[in-house]
């Protein structure tokens, strides 16, 4: 097992790196977190990553910070939480600070606007990749209730324009009821 100091150092630089090179919103960081924390460092399992995303999405605040908090806590407790939060918030804080100072120059710059427009297409592809990977994980488990929840949540969001907050709350309630019922069955 790695020493706690090395883990904290790796955690800080990983979250700093991920946060610095993630453009386009919180879901983009999910793919990068999976590659770094699951595939490269083996700090968490694939199923834990799905749980991390669910927790990060359903908690208030940015998904990048929430995800880093969960990983930091698992690895090093409250010290890991602080290290991961600091690593995650430094890049956007610095970038937004610079942009706010130079806002007028950025706003009217043709090249900056074209660069941002091009980044939108890349961000869309990354989000589609995350959606595919997470959905494939649910399908791979072949759990009928999970598949029904997946299809139902998709239909509610895309076809019926149900607020995502309601979808998350309903899916969480279904998961809680399911867990309670399974524990009761296993206790018998």
C-alpha positions in Angstrom: 0.0 0.0 0.0 1.3 3.4 -0.9 2.1 5.8 2.0 -0.6 8.3 2.9 1.6 11.2 1.9 2.2 9.8 -1.6 -1.5 9.0 -2.0 -2.4 12.6 -1.0 0.2 14.0 -3.4 -1.1 11.9 -6.3 -4.7 12.8 -5.4 -3.9 16.5 -5.4 -2.0 16.5 -8.7 -4.6 14.2 -10.3 -7.6 16.4 -9.3 -5.6 19.5 -10.3 -4.8 18.0 -13.7 -8.4 16.7 -14.3 -9.8 20.1 -13.3 -7.4 22.1 -15.4 -8.1 20.1 -18.6 -11.8 19.6 -18.3 -13.8 22.0 -20.4 -17.5 21.8 -21.0 -19.1 21.0 -17.7 -19.2 18.4 -15.0 -20.0 15.3 -17.1 -16.9 15.6 -19.1 -14.8 15.0 -16.0 -16.5 11.7 -15.3 -14.7 10.0 -18.2 -11.4 11.5 -17.1 -11.9 10.5 -13.5 -12.8 6.9 -14.6 -9.6 6.7 -16.6 -7.4 8.1 -13.9 -9.0 6.6 -10.7 -10.3 3.3 -12.0 -8.1 2.3 -14.9 -4.8 3.9 -14.1 -4.5 4.1 -10.3 -7.0 1.3 -9.4 -8.2 3.4 -6.4 -11.8 2.5 -7.0 -13.7 -0.2 -8.8 -15.9 0.4 -11.9 -19.1 -0.1 -9.8 -17.9 2.4 -7.3 -17.4 4.8 -10.1 -21.1 4.5 -11.0 -21.9 5.1 -7.4 -19.6 8.1 -7.3 -21.3 9.6 -10.3 -24.7 9.1 -8.7 -23.6 10.7 -5.5 -21.9 13.6 -7.2 -24.8 14.2 -9.5 -27.5 14.1 -6.8 -25.5 16.3 -4.3 -25.6 20.1 -4.6 -22.6 21.7 -6.2 -20.3 21.0 -9.1 -20.0 17.3 -10.1 -16.2 17.6 -10.4 -15.9 18.8 -6.8 -18.4 16.3 -5.5 -16.7 13.4 -7.3 -13.3 14.5 -5.9 -14.7 14.7 -2.4 -16.0 11.1 -2.6 -12.7 9.7 -3.9 -10.7 11.9 -1.5 -12.7 10.6 1.5 -12.4 7.0 0.4 -8.6 7.3 0.0 -7.6 9.4 3.0 -10.6 10.5 5.0 -11.1 14.2 5.7 -7.6 15.1 4.8 -8.2 13.5 1.4 -11.4 15.5 1.0 -9.5 18.8 1.7 -6.7 17.9 -0.7 -9.0 16.8 -3.5 -11.2 20.0 -3.1 -8.2 22.3 -3.3 -6.8 20.4 -6.3 -10.1 20.6 -8.0 -11.0 24.3 -7.4 -7.6 25.9 -8.1 -7.7 25.7 -12.0 -11.3 27.0 -12.5 -10.7 29.7 -9.9 -7.5 30.9 -11.7 -9.1 30.6 -15.2 -12.3 32.5 -14.2 -10.2 35.2 -12.5 -8.1 35.8 -15.6 -11.2 35.7 -17.9 -13.1 38.2 -15.7 -10.1 40.6 -15.8 -9.8 40.3 -19.6 -13.6 39.8 -20.3 -13.9 42.6 -22.9 -10.9 41.3 -24.9 -12.2 37.7 -24.8 -15.8 38.6 -25.6 -15.1 40.3 -28.9 -12.1 38.1 -30.1 -13.1 36.1 -33.2 -10.5 33.3 -32.6 -11.6 32.8 -29.0 -15.3 32.5 -30.0 -14.4 30.0 -32.8 -12.3 28.0 -30.4 -15.1 27.8 -27.9 -17.6 26.8 -30.6 -15.2 24.0 -31.7 -14.9 22.8 -28.1 -18.6 22.4 -27.9 -18.6 19.6 -30.5 -15.8 17.8 -28.6 -17.6 18.2 -25.3 -20.7 16.7 -26.8 -18.7 13.7 -28.0 -17.2 13.2 -24.5 -20.6 13.4 -22.9 -22.0 10.8 -25.3 -19.1 8.5 -24.5 -19.8 8.8 -20.8 -23.4 8.1 -21.3 -22.6 5.0 -23.4 -20.1 3.7 -20.9 -22.4 4.2 -17.9 -25.4 2.7 -19.8 -23.3 -0.2 -21.0 -22.4 -1.0 -17.4 -26.1 -1.1 -16.3 -27.0 -3.2 -19.3 -24.1 -5.6 -18.7 -25.4 -6.4 -15.2 -28.7 -7.6 -16.8 -30.7 -6.4 -13.8 -34.3 -5.9 -15.1 -35.2 -3.2 -12.6 -32.1 -1.2 -13.4 -32.9 -1.5 -17.1 -36.4 -0.3 -16.5 -35.1 2.7 -14.5 -32.6 3.5 -17.2 -35.2 3.5 -20.0 -37.8 5.3 -17.8 -35.4 8.0 -16.7 -34.2 8.5 -20.3 -37.8 8.7 -21.6 -38.9 11.1 -18.8 -36.0 13.5 -19.5 -35.9 13.4 -23.3 -39.6 12.8 -24.3 -41.6 14.2 -21.4 -39.2 17.0 -20.3 -39.5 16.0 -16.6 -37.2 18.0 -14.4 -33.9 16.2 -13.8 -34.2 16.8 -10.0 -37.5 14.8 -9.9 -35.9 12.0 -12.0 -32.9 11.8 -9.6 -35.2 11.8 -6.5 -37.5 9.2 -7.9 -34.7 6.9 -9.0 -33.1 7.4 -5.6 -36.3 6.4 -3.8 -36.7 3.4 -6.0 -33.1 2.3 -5.2 -33.7 2.9 -1.5 -36.9 0.8 -1.5 -35.2 -1.9 -3.5 -32.3 -2.1 -1.0 -34.7 -2.2 2.0 -36.7 -5.0 0.4 -33.6 -7.0 -0.5 -32.2 -6.7 3.0 -35.5 -7.9 4.5 -35.5 -10.9 2.1 -31.9 -11.8 3.0 -32.6 -11.4 6.8 -35.3 -14.1 6.6 
